[in-house]
Amino acid sequence: MTKKSTKKQTKKQEEQKGQEEIQEEQPKIYWHDWLGEMFKVLLIPTGLDVQTKYTLLNKLPEADLVIVRKETKTWTKDQLEFLPDGIRHTNAKHVLIELKFTESIDDDALLQIGGYRRFYRNTENKKREKESKKKEKNKKEEKIKPKDLQTFLICSQTPRKTTLQKYGYEPGDFEGVYTSHYPLCELFPLISLNDLSDEPHNVMFKLFASKKKEHIKAQKKIKSEEIKEKLTSETVSFITNLFNVLLTNKEGSEEMDYLNLTPKEKENLMTGWVDNVVASFGANLILKRIPKEEVFANYSQEDVFSNYSMEDIEAYIKKTKKKKSA
């Protein structure tokens, strides 16, 4: 590159920079404010109520779940082991999930997730703009483009055929994953937990399926060596807590009642899981989450003290007396 062409390029860059600075200095005209004021002056005298900048939400909306892949261009092998069909096949770095646990898919659900998609991009891009201002120009944070964000609707209950037809949803390349050819709806692939395959990467998600048969199959699959060896103690503890909520709900509670499990089925499933956890990870993983009072209530004093020597018991009594007298 010649000195002459370099000077021209530098001059062009300086002119462009100057134009950008002028644009930043110019105050933005908010045309929706002008439209609002026009309706006020025209319609309030006629007896109509006209309000501008109306607060639509008293509480900020919260997405059910956001998964962000920051460090790699594609999903890693470890990540793919626990990502279900549909989600594991997207190249988007940002995945936003809305779970419909007892609700059905309708206009409101689609409008809601559409709003979440827009809010998420706007919020994240504003954060990036702020970060970019703090950094050098060659280290600017890239904005999230539409292709960088994929939004999924996950349904615990199987969507009706009429609902799928209404919104243009058709079976995709994988069982339980539906895609739409309708505008807007095409942005929100739908995952039906009851219809996902029994592949190992789907099993954890299928614990939230509404059909008894699918839920029980998922529980049995988790106990298999293929899945169990991949689970950390934290994951096992989470599953135990989840089963406790699903299978030991109090009388009158509506939590997961649509599984229609009999008391005997609930007891068998919970006992089977606990036995499996104890055999694989030891009893401590279960016992540490149960209050001591409940554990000792199952044993007599003789049962408890028989595990200790007289020296240990006497030492404990002395220690307790010292604490009380202090």
N, C-alpha and C positions, 0 to 999 in steps of 0.2 A: 504493500500500500504506500503510495507517494505521500510526501508531506502536504501537498495541496489537497488531496482527497481526505487526509486525516483532519486538516483544519476545517474543511467543509462539514465533515461529520460532527466534529466538536461543536461548531456553530449551530448546526441543526439541533443537537441535543440541548444546548443552552436555550434556544428559542422555544423548544418543546417544554423545557422545565419552567420557563417564564410564563408560558400559557397556562400550565397546570397551576402555578402559584396565583395567577389572576383569577382562575376559576374558583380556587379555594377561598379567595378573599370575597368574591361576590356572594351576597346573601341569597340563600335558596328561597324560592317562592313556593309556598305551600298552597297549591291550587285547591285542595280539598277544603281548606279554611275559607277561601273565597266562595266556593260553591255553598258551603254551609251558611255563610253570612247572607248569601243571596236568598236562600230558602227562608231564613229568619225574617228578613225585611219584607219578603213577599207574603209569607203564610201566617206568621204570628198575628198580624192584624185581622186575619180572617177567623181566628179562634182556634187554630191548630197549635199543638205543642211541638216545637222544633228544638232539638238539643244537638250541640256539636261536642266532639271529643267525649262521647258517652262511654263511661266505664263498663266494659262488657264482662270483665272477670274480677271478682273480689280476691281470688287466689290465683297465683300464676299456675298455668297448666304444667303438669309433670308427665313426661313419657314413662311408660312402664319399664322399659329397658333400652339401654344404648350400649352397643358393643363397638369398640374402636380398635382397629388394627394400626398401630403406630410404627412398629419397627420393621415390618416386612411387607413386600409388595403382594404376596399371596399368603394364604393360610398355611401355617406350619403343620407338620404331621401330628404333633401333640394337640394342636387346636382342632384339627379335623376329627379327632377321636370323640369330641364332645359337641360338635356342631351338627344339627339335624339337616336333613335334606331340605333344599331350598336355600337356606342360609349358607351352608358350606359351599354352594355353587355360585355365589355372587362374588364379583371381583371388587365390590364397593368396600372402601376402607371404613365407612361408618354404616352401622346397621341399627335401625330404630325398630323396636318391636312393641306392638300393642296386643295385649292378651285379652281375649274375650272369654272369661271363665264360665259365667252363667248367662251372659248376654248373647244375643244373636247378632248376625251381620245385618245392618240396615243403613238407611241414608245417614243417620246420625253418626254411626260408627265410621263410615267412610269420610264424612266431613271432618270428624274429630282427628283421624289419623292424617288427613291432608293438612289440617292446621298444624299438627305436631311437626310434620315434615318441614313446613315453611318456617315455623318458629325456631326449629333446631338449626337450620341453615343460617337464618338471620343472626341468631345468638352467637353461634360459633364464628361466623364471618366477622362480626363486630369485635369479638375477642381477638381475632387475628389482625384486624386493622389496628387495634391498640398496641398489640405486640410489635407490629411492623414499624410503627412510629418510633418505638424505642430502639429498634435495630438499624443497622446500616442497610442501605438500599439493596445491596446484593444478597442480603439475608432475609428478605421479606417473607412473611408467612403466606403461603398460598391459600386462597379462598377455597371453600368446599364447593365444588361444581356439582350439578345435578347427578352426574354419573358416579360421583364419590359417595353418594348416599342412597341406600336401599332401605325401604320401609316394608315391614311384614305385618300382616294381620294373622294372629294365631288363635285358633278356636278350639276350646276344650270339647264343645259339642259339635256334632257333625252338621254342617250347613245343609239346609234343605235344597233339593234340586231346583225348586222354583226361585230360591234366592240366588243360586249360582247363575241361573239363566238370566235373571233380571239384571245382573251386573256384568254379564258377559264372561263369567269365569268358566274355564274348561280345564280338564286334567292336564297337567304339565308332563315333564319327562320323568317325574318321580312320584310314587304313590303318596297321596295325601297333600300334594303341592298343586295349587291351582293358579293359573294366570289368566288375566282378562285382556281382551282385545279392545275394550272400550276406552275412550279417552279418560284420563285421570285414574280410573280403576286399574289401568295397566301399571300404575306406579306402586300398587300395593298387592304383591303376590299374597295368596292366602294359604295358610298351612292348617290342615285339619288333623289334630292329634290322634283322633280315633282311626284315621286312615293311613297314617305313616306306616312304613314297613317296619319289620322287627329287627332291622339292622342295628348293630351295637351302638352306632353313633346317634340313633334316634331314641334309645331306651330311656334316658333321663327325662327327656321332654314328655314321653308318653306316660310318665307318672301322673301328669295333669290331665290325661284323657278322661272323658266322662263315662265311657262305657266300661262296665265292670270287667268284661272279658279282656279288654285291651289293657286296663290298669293292672289286673292280676298277672297277665303275661309279662308286662314290664317289670313287675316285682320279681317274678321268677327268673327273668333274664339277668337282672342285677346280681342275683345270688350265684350265677354261673361263674366259673373260674375265669372265663374270657373277659368278663366285665370287672369282677371283683378285684383282680390283681392290678387294675389300673386306678382304683379308688384310693384316695388318701384318707387318713383318719378324719380329717376335717369334712370331707365329702360324706363319709359314712355317718358321722355325727349329724350332719345336715339331713340326710335321708331319714335317720331315726327320728329326728324332730318332726320332719314332714309327715311321716307315718303316724306319729303320735297325734298330730292334728287331724289327719284324714280318718284314722281308724278308731280313735278313742274320744270322738266328739261327744260332748255332754248331751243328755236327753233334752230334746227341744231345739237343739242347735241345727241350723240349716246348712252348716258347712259340709259340702261334699255329699249331701244326702241323696243326690241324684245317682250315686253309684249303686244305691239299693242293696247294700251289703247287709246280711243278717248279723246279729250280734256274734254268732258262732264263727262266721266267715271273718269278721273283723278280728276276733280273738286269735284265730288260727294264723291269719296273715301277720299280725303283730308278733305273736309268739315265734313264728317261723323266722321272721327277720331278726329278732333279738337273739335267737339261738344261733343263727348264722353269723351275726356280728361277734358274739362271744367266742364262737369256735375259731373265727379268723383273726380277731383283734384283741381278744381277752375281755373279761367282764368289766374292767375299769372304764372302758369307753361308754358303757351303759350306766354304770353305778355313779359316775361323777356328775351326771346330769339329774340324778334323783336326790331329793333332800334326805339328809342323814336320818331324820326322824322317821321317814317312810321306810327306809332300809331296815333300821333297828326294830321297827314295829313288828317285823316278821320273825324276830328271834327272841328267845327268853334270855334273862340275865345269865343263866348258866351257859347257854350257847355262846354268848359274847365273851364272858370271862374265861371260858375254857380255852380260849385261844391265847391267853397271856399267862405268864408265870406269876407266882405270888410276889416275887421281887418287883416285877413290873407294876403290879397293882398297888403295892405298898408305896413305891416311888411316886406313882401318879397321885395317890391320896395325900402324901406329904406336900407335893408340889401345889396341889389345889388348896390345901390349908394355908400355905404360905401366901398365896395370892389373895385369899379372903381376908387374912389378918393384916395385909399390907395397906 
